[in-house]
Amino acid sequence: MGHLTIWVNQYGYSVLFFALMLELLALPFPGEALMGYAGLLVFQGKLNWVTSILMAGAGSALGMTLSYWIGFKLGTPFFYKYGHYIHLGPERLEKVSGWFSRYGNKLLVIAYFIPGVRHFTGYFSGINRLPFRTFALYAYTGAFIWTATFISLGKVLGPQWEHFHGAIKKYLLIAGIVIGAILILYLLYKSSKERIKAAVLTMFAGLLDTFHSLGRVKLLVTGTAIMGVILFIFAVSFIEDYLSNEFKQFDTVVLTLIPLIFSGDWTPEFRWFDYMSSVQMLAAVAVLTLLGIAVKGENRGTEMAFLCFAVLGGGLFEQGLRYAFYHLPWVLSPVPAYVSAAFPSAHTLMAVVVYGFAAFLLIRHSRSPVGRIAIGTGFFLVVALVGLSRIYFQIEYPSDVTAGYIFGGVWLSLNAVLLEMNRLLQKVT
């Protein structure tokens, strides 16, 4: 890295372009560290921010394109024979090729953030004969997102970049893996939707025979209790990590970044964002959702009941977590000084539940693909801004906000699944 920084100081954009091109050909270049250093030079006024992103993105895109055509032209036999020289031997080739042929094009965007994966996605795209237009759309988009992220972080952090570089890479890697896992699960569901539905119907038919004496309501309560146990286990696991003080570095990084990204001029906007999670706003959204169900909903009584249960139960769930965390002696005694009284964030938890349930119903009943995407994007944007406002005003720690997202997401998912189970049971009976 030392020689590269000297070259960047002397030759600037050219080194950034060629180093990233070579890294995407699976050569050992520290691309992310180099982009962070370029961001530092942007902070110092030695490089231009936009030009740095364009050159780095173009170099990455060229490297991906070359690796694509190498894989396309040479094909599988060549890599079976010589692939071990670039850690792409027969065993890895067979293992990854089948997976990549099904999901690779969708994961090209986030693959850049996963070391050891971005270096081979171009080759696998070519080997599996992914249409070049499809490859270019995803690969070039990912290239510019990746380079813009690291150069911008280097620019924002300035001299502090070297101190936080390792932590930022770790969190971006975790985020990339989580997003990739969610995307794979979605694609698996989409490709096997009819088989899954048939299996679920068969399962419920069997359950109905087994629990016929209990009736539909008691069966639903039993399912809710099972899901509640799973939810409790998940909550305890997250709390254990928190008590181990594993989020200290995460809090430090985020609390350093937010003031650097958002200056004091953003205060009026963030006051509005914070107001989105107020009791008045959440109550208004819940009432509007009830009115929407009354006008256009399916199974109106069921949807209204689940909305009320999700919202009121979400508040009780958050209070229950807080009570268990601070007052039950077998959970924690005494409470360490680093533990926040706002864990988990009630504002982000309830924002996820209220806005999420409304978005779930809108998406479920919408017939427009564009409309569904817009609703989903709007939901994620709202809850993200709510969390940012809590951190911006230093009301809550980033770990508190994240915990609110996680527990709120689990509660929302539980209620959405139970609602659909109820619909399915009605159809079966």
C-alpha positions as CSV (number, residue, x, y, z in Angstrom):
1,M,0.0,0.0,0.0
2,G,2.9,2.3,0.7
3,H,4.1,2.4,-2.9
4,L,0.6,2.8,-4.2
5,T,0.0,5.9,-2.1
6,I,3.3,7.4,-3.4
7,W,2.1,6.7,-6.9
8,V,-1.3,8.2,-6.3
9,N,0.4,11.4,-4.9
10,Q,2.4,11.6,-8.1
11,Y,0.1,10.3,-10.8
12,G,-3.3,10.7,-9.2
13,Y,-6.3,9.4,-11.3
14,S,-4.2,7.2,-13.5
15,V,-3.1,5.0,-10.6
16,L,-6.6,4.9,-9.3
17,F,-7.9,3.7,-12.6
18,F,-5.4,1.0,-13.4
19,A,-5.1,-0.3,-9.8
20,L,-8.8,-1.0,-9.6
21,M,-8.9,-2.4,-13.1
22,L,-6.2,-4.9,-12.1
23,E,-7.9,-5.8,-8.8
24,L,-11.1,-6.7,-10.6
25,L,-8.9,-9.1,-12.7
26,A,-8.2,-10.9,-9.4
27,L,-4.7,-9.4,-8.9
28,P,-3.7,-8.5,-5.3
29,F,-4.3,-4.8,-5.1
30,P,-5.8,-3.1,-1.9
31,G,-8.5,-1.3,-3.8
32,E,-10.7,-0.2,-0.9
33,A,-7.7,1.2,1.1
34,L,-6.5,3.0,-2.1
35,M,-10.0,4.5,-2.6
36,G,-10.1,5.7,1.0
37,Y,-6.7,7.3,0.5
38,A,-7.9,9.0,-2.6
39,G,-10.8,10.3,-0.6
40,L,-8.3,11.7,1.9
41,L,-6.6,13.5,-1.0
42,V,-10.0,14.9,-2.1
43,F,-10.4,16.2,1.5
44,Q,-7.0,17.9,1.2
45,G,-8.0,19.4,-2.1
46,K,-5.4,17.5,-4.1
47,L,-7.9,15.5,-6.1
48,N,-11.4,16.2,-7.4
49,W,-14.2,14.2,-5.8
50,V,-16.3,13.6,-8.9
51,T,-13.3,12.9,-11.2
52,S,-11.9,10.4,-8.6
53,I,-15.2,8.5,-8.6
54,L,-15.5,8.5,-12.4
55,M,-11.9,7.3,-12.9
56,A,-12.2,4.6,-10.1
57,G,-15.6,3.5,-11.4
58,A,-14.3,3.4,-15.0
59,G,-11.3,1.3,-14.0
60,S,-13.4,-1.1,-12.0
61,A,-15.9,-1.4,-14.9
62,L,-13.1,-2.1,-17.3
63,G,-11.6,-4.7,-15.1
64,M,-15.0,-6.4,-14.8
65,T,-15.5,-6.2,-18.5
66,L,-12.1,-7.8,-19.3
67,S,-12.7,-10.6,-16.8
68,Y,-16.1,-11.2,-18.3
69,W,-14.7,-11.6,-21.8
70,I,-11.8,-13.7,-20.6
71,G,-14.3,-16.1,-19.0
72,F,-16.5,-15.9,-22.0
73,K,-13.8,-16.7,-24.5
74,L,-11.7,-19.2,-22.6
75,G,-14.6,-21.0,-21.0
76,T,-14.7,-23.7,-18.4
77,P,-12.0,-26.0,-19.8
78,F,-9.3,-23.3,-19.4
79,F,-10.2,-22.6,-15.8
80,Y,-10.3,-26.3,-15.0
81,K,-6.7,-26.5,-16.2
82,Y,-5.2,-23.2,-15.1
83,G,-7.7,-21.7,-12.7
84,H,-5.8,-22.8,-9.6
85,Y,-3.2,-20.1,-10.3
86,I,-5.8,-17.4,-9.4
87,H,-7.6,-19.6,-6.7
88,L,-10.3,-20.6,-9.2
89,G,-9.7,-24.4,-9.4
90,P,-12.2,-27.1,-10.5
91,E,-13.8,-27.5,-7.1
92,R,-14.5,-23.8,-6.6
93,L,-15.5,-23.5,-10.2
94,E,-18.2,-26.2,-10.0
95,K,-19.5,-25.0,-6.6
96,V,-19.9,-21.4,-7.6
97,S,-20.9,-21.8,-11.2
98,G,-24.2,-23.4,-10.5
99,W,-25.1,-20.8,-7.9
100,F,-23.9,-18.0,-10.0
101,S,-25.8,-19.1,-13.1
102,R,-29.1,-18.7,-11.1
103,Y,-28.4,-15.7,-8.9
104,G,-25.2,-14.0,-10.1
105,N,-26.6,-11.2,-12.2
106,K,-28.8,-10.0,-9.3
107,L,-25.8,-10.0,-6.9
108,L,-23.3,-8.2,-9.1
109,V,-24.2,-4.9,-7.5
110,I,-23.4,-5.9,-3.9
111,A,-20.6,-8.4,-4.8
112,Y,-18.1,-5.5,-4.9
113,F,-18.4,-5.1,-1.1
114,I,-17.5,-8.8,-0.4
115,P,-13.8,-9.5,-0.7
116,G,-13.0,-12.7,-2.5
117,V,-16.3,-12.5,-4.4
118,R,-15.9,-9.4,-6.4
119,H,-12.7,-10.7,-7.9
120,F,-14.4,-13.6,-9.7
121,T,-17.9,-12.3,-10.6
122,G,-16.7,-11.1,-14.0
123,Y,-15.2,-14.5,-14.8
124,F,-18.2,-16.4,-13.7
125,S,-20.5,-14.1,-15.7
126,G,-18.6,-14.9,-18.8
127,I,-18.2,-18.6,-18.1
128,N,-22.0,-18.9,-17.6
129,R,-22.7,-16.9,-20.8
130,L,-24.6,-14.2,-19.0
131,P,-25.9,-11.7,-21.7
132,F,-23.4,-8.8,-21.8
133,R,-26.1,-6.2,-21.6
134,T,-27.5,-7.7,-18.4
135,F,-24.0,-8.1,-17.0
136,A,-23.0,-4.5,-17.9
137,L,-26.2,-3.0,-16.3
138,Y,-25.5,-4.7,-12.9
139,A,-21.7,-4.7,-13.0
140,Y,-21.3,-1.1,-14.0
141,T,-23.9,0.1,-11.5
142,G,-22.2,-1.8,-8.7
143,A,-18.8,-0.5,-9.7
144,F,-19.8,3.2,-9.4
145,I,-21.7,2.5,-6.1
146,W,-18.7,0.8,-4.7
147,T,-16.1,3.4,-5.7
148,A,-18.4,6.3,-4.7
149,T,-18.9,4.8,-1.3
150,F,-15.3,4.4,-0.3
151,I,-14.0,7.6,-1.9
152,S,-16.8,9.6,-0.3
153,L,-16.1,8.0,3.1
154,G,-12.5,8.9,2.8
155,K,-13.5,12.4,1.8
156,V,-15.8,12.8,4.8
157,L,-13.5,11.2,7.4
158,G,-10.4,13.0,6.1
159,P,-7.4,12.3,8.5
160,Q,-9.6,9.9,10.5
161,W,-10.0,7.5,7.6
162,E,-7.1,5.3,8.5
163,H,-8.3,4.9,12.1
164,F,-11.8,3.8,11.0
165,H,-11.0,2.0,7.7
166,G,-11.0,-1.5,9.2
167,A,-14.3,-1.0,11.1
168,I,-16.0,0.5,8.0
169,K,-14.9,-2.4,5.8
170,K,-16.2,-4.9,8.4
171,Y,-19.7,-3.3,8.6
172,L,-20.0,-2.9,4.9
173,L,-19.0,-6.5,4.5
174,I,-21.7,-7.6,7.0
175,A,-24.3,-5.4,5.2
176,G,-23.4,-6.9,1.9
177,I,-23.7,-10.5,3.1
178,V,-27.0,-9.7,4.8
179,I,-28.4,-8.1,1.7
180,G,-27.1,-10.9,-0.5
181,A,-28.7,-13.5,1.8
182,I,-32.0,-11.7,1.7
183,L,-31.9,-11.4,-2.0
184,I,-31.1,-15.1,-2.5
185,L,-34.0,-16.1,-0.2
186,Y,-36.3,-13.8,-2.2
187,L,-35.1,-15.3,-5.5
188,L,-35.5,-18.8,-4.1
189,Y,-39.1,-18.0,-3.1
190,K,-39.8,-16.4,-6.4
191,S,-38.5,-19.4,-8.4
192,S,-40.4,-21.9,-6.3
193,K,-43.4,-19.9,-5.2
194,E,-46.0,-22.4,-6.5
195,R,-44.3,-25.4,-4.9
196,I,-44.0,-23.5,-1.6
197,K,-47.7,-22.6,-1.7
198,A,-48.6,-26.2,-2.4
199,A,-46.4,-27.4,0.5
200,V,-47.9,-24.9,2.9
201,L,-51.4,-25.8,1.9
202,T,-50.6,-29.5,2.5
203,M,-49.0,-28.7,5.8
204,F,-52.0,-26.7,7.0
205,A,-54.4,-29.4,5.8
206,G,-52.5,-31.9,8.0
207,L,-52.4,-29.5,10.9
208,L,-56.2,-28.9,10.6
209,D,-56.8,-32.7,10.8
210,T,-54.5,-33.0,13.7
211,F,-55.8,-30.1,15.7
212,H,-59.4,-30.3,14.5
213,S,-60.6,-30.5,18.1
214,L,-58.8,-27.3,19.0
215,G,-60.4,-25.3,16.3
216,R,-59.0,-22.6,14.0
217,V,-58.6,-19.9,16.7
218,K,-56.7,-22.2,19.1
219,L,-54.5,-23.4,16.3
220,L,-53.6,-19.7,15.4
221,V,-52.8,-19.1,19.1
222,T,-50.5,-22.1,19.1
223,G,-48.7,-20.8,16.0
224,T,-48.4,-17.4,17.6
225,A,-46.9,-18.9,20.8
226,I,-44.3,-20.9,18.8
227,M,-43.3,-17.7,16.9
228,G,-43.2,-15.8,20.2
229,V,-40.6,-18.3,21.5
230,I,-38.5,-17.9,18.4
231,L,-38.8,-14.1,18.8
232,F,-37.7,-14.3,22.5
233,I,-34.6,-16.4,21.6
234,F,-33.6,-13.9,18.9
235,A,-34.1,-11.0,21.4
236,V,-32.0,-12.7,24.0
237,S,-29.2,-13.4,21.5
238,F,-29.1,-9.8,20.4
239,I,-29.1,-8.5,24.0
240,E,-26.2,-10.9,24.9
241,D,-24.1,-9.3,22.1
242,Y,-25.0,-5.9,23.3
243,L,-24.0,-6.7,26.9
244,S,-20.6,-7.9,25.6
245,N,-20.0,-4.3,24.5
246,E,-19.5,-5.5,21.0
247,F,-21.2,-2.4,19.6
248,K,-18.9,0.2,21.0
249,Q,-16.8,0.5,17.9
250,F,-19.9,0.6,15.7
251,D,-21.3,3.5,17.8
252,T,-18.0,5.4,17.6
253,V,-17.8,5.1,13.8
254,V,-21.4,6.1,13.2
255,L,-21.3,9.0,15.7
256,T,-18.2,10.3,13.9
257,L,-19.7,10.0,10.4
258,I,-23.1,11.6,11.0
259,P,-21.9,15.1,12.0
260,L,-19.3,15.0,9.1
261,I,-22.0,14.1,6.6
262,F,-24.8,16.3,7.9
263,S,-23.9,19.8,9.1
264,G,-25.9,22.0,11.4
265,D,-27.9,23.3,8.4
266,W,-29.8,20.0,8.4
267,T,-31.4,20.7,11.8
268,P,-34.9,21.8,10.5
269,E,-35.1,18.8,8.2
270,F,-34.1,16.3,10.9
271,R,-36.7,17.8,13.2
272,W,-39.4,16.8,10.7
273,F,-37.8,13.4,10.3
274,D,-37.9,12.9,14.1
275,Y,-41.5,14.1,14.1
276,M,-42.3,11.1,11.8
277,S,-41.8,8.8,14.8
278,S,-43.9,10.9,17.3
279,V,-47.0,9.5,18.9
280,Q,-49.2,11.9,17.0
281,M,-47.8,11.0,13.6
282,L,-47.8,7.2,14.2
283,A,-51.4,7.4,15.5
284,A,-52.4,9.4,12.4
285,V,-50.8,6.7,10.1
286,A,-52.5,3.9,12.0
287,V,-55.9,5.7,11.7
288,L,-55.4,6.3,8.0
289,T,-54.5,2.7,7.6
290,L,-57.7,1.6,9.4
291,L,-59.7,3.9,7.1
292,G,-58.0,2.5,4.0
293,I,-58.8,-1.1,5.2
294,A,-62.4,-0.1,5.7
295,V,-62.7,1.3,2.2
296,K,-60.7,-1.2,0.1
297,G,-59.4,-3.9,2.3
298,E,-59.8,-7.7,1.9
299,N,-61.0,-9.5,5.0
300,R,-61.5,-6.1,6.6
301,G,-62.2,-7.4,10.1
302,T,-59.1,-9.5,10.1
303,E,-56.8,-6.8,8.8
304,M,-58.2,-4.3,11.3
305,A,-57.7,-6.7,14.1
306,F,-54.1,-7.5,13.1
307,L,-53.3,-3.8,12.6
308,C,-54.4,-3.0,16.2
309,F,-52.6,-6.0,17.5
310,A,-49.4,-5.1,15.7
311,V,-49.4,-1.5,16.9
312,L,-50.6,-1.9,20.5
313,G,-48.6,-5.1,20.9
314,G,-45.5,-3.4,19.5
315,G,-45.6,-0.9,22.2
316,L,-46.1,-3.6,24.9
317,F,-43.3,-5.6,23.3
318,E,-40.9,-2.7,23.5
319,Q,-41.8,-2.0,27.1
320,G,-41.5,-5.6,27.9
321,L,-38.0,-5.8,26.5
322,R,-37.0,-2.7,28.4
323,Y,-38.5,-4.1,31.6
324,A,-36.8,-7.5,31.2
325,F,-33.5,-5.8,30.4
326,Y,-33.3,-3.5,33.3
327,H,-35.5,-4.9,36.1
328,L,-35.2,-8.7,36.0
329,P,-32.2,-9.6,38.2
330,W,-31.4,-12.8,36.3
331,V,-31.0,-10.8,33.1
332,L,-28.4,-8.3,34.2
333,S,-27.3,-7.1,37.6
334,P,-25.8,-4.5,38.0
335,V,-26.3,-2.7,34.7
336,P,-22.9,-1.7,33.2
337,A,-22.2,2.0,32.7
338,Y,-22.0,1.7,28.9
339,V,-25.6,0.3,28.6
340,S,-28.0,2.9,27.2
341,A,-31.4,3.4,28.8
342,A,-32.9,3.8,25.3
343,F,-32.1,0.2,24.2
344,P,-33.9,-0.7,22.1
345,S,-35.1,2.5,20.5
346,A,-38.9,2.8,20.9
347,H,-39.0,5.4,18.1
348,T,-37.4,3.2,15.4
349,L,-39.2,0.0,16.7
350,M,-42.6,1.6,16.4
351,A,-41.8,3.4,13.2
352,V,-41.0,0.0,11.6
353,V,-44.2,-1.6,13.0
354,V,-46.6,1.2,12.1
355,Y,-45.2,2.3,8.7
356,G,-44.2,-1.3,7.9
357,F,-47.7,-2.7,8.4
358,A,-49.3,0.0,6.4
359,A,-46.7,-0.5,3.6
360,F,-47.2,-4.3,3.8
361,L,-51.0,-3.9,3.2
362,L,-50.5,-1.4,0.4
363,I,-47.9,-3.6,-1.4
364,R,-50.1,-6.7,-0.9
365,H,-53.1,-5.1,-2.5
366,S,-51.3,-3.1,-5.2
367,R,-51.4,-4.4,-8.8
368,S,-48.7,-2.1,-10.1
369,P,-45.1,-3.4,-9.9
370,V,-43.9,0.3,-10.0
371,G,-46.3,1.1,-7.2
372,R,-45.0,-1.7,-5.0
373,I,-41.4,-0.7,-5.5
374,A,-42.3,3.0,-4.7
375,I,-44.1,1.9,-1.5
376,G,-41.3,-0.3,-0.4
377,T,-38.7,2.4,-1.1
378,G,-40.8,5.0,0.7
379,F,-41.0,2.8,3.8
380,F,-37.3,2.1,4.0
381,L,-36.6,5.8,3.4
382,V,-38.9,6.9,6.2
383,V,-37.6,4.5,8.8
384,A,-34.0,5.3,7.8
385,L,-34.6,9.0,8.3
386,V,-36.3,8.4,11.6
387,G,-33.2,6.6,12.9
388,L,-30.8,9.1,11.4
389,S,-32.7,11.9,13.2
390,R,-32.3,10.2,16.6
391,I,-28.5,9.8,16.0
392,Y,-28.2,13.3,14.5
393,F,-29.6,15.0,17.7
394,Q,-27.6,12.5,19.8
395,I,-30.8,11.3,21.5
396,E,-29.9,7.7,21.1
397,Y,-26.8,5.6,20.2
398,P,-26.6,4.0,16.8
399,S,-26.8,0.5,18.5
400,D,-30.1,1.6,20.2
401,V,-31.5,2.6,16.8
402,T,-30.3,-0.6,15.2
403,A,-31.9,-2.7,17.9
404,G,-35.2,-0.9,17.3
405,Y,-35.0,-1.7,13.6
406,I,-34.2,-5.4,14.4
407,F,-36.8,-6.0,17.0
408,G,-39.4,-3.9,15.1
409,G,-38.7,-5.9,12.0
410,V,-39.1,-9.2,13.8
411,W,-42.4,-8.1,15.4
412,L,-43.6,-6.8,12.0
413,S,-42.7,-10.0,10.3
414,L,-44.4,-12.0,12.9
415,N,-47.7,-10.2,12.5
416,A,-47.5,-10.2,8.7
417,V,-46.9,-14.0,8.7
418,L,-49.7,-14.6,11.1
419,L,-52.1,-12.4,9.1
420,E,-51.3,-14.5,6.0
421,M,-51.6,-17.7,7.9
422,N,-55.1,-16.6,9.0
423,R,-56.1,-15.9,5.4
424,L,-54.8,-19.2,4.3
425,L,-56.6,-21.1,7.1
426,Q,-59.8,-19.4,6.1
427,K,-59.3,-20.6,2.5
428,V,-58.5,-24.1,3.6
429,T,-61.5,-24.3,5.8
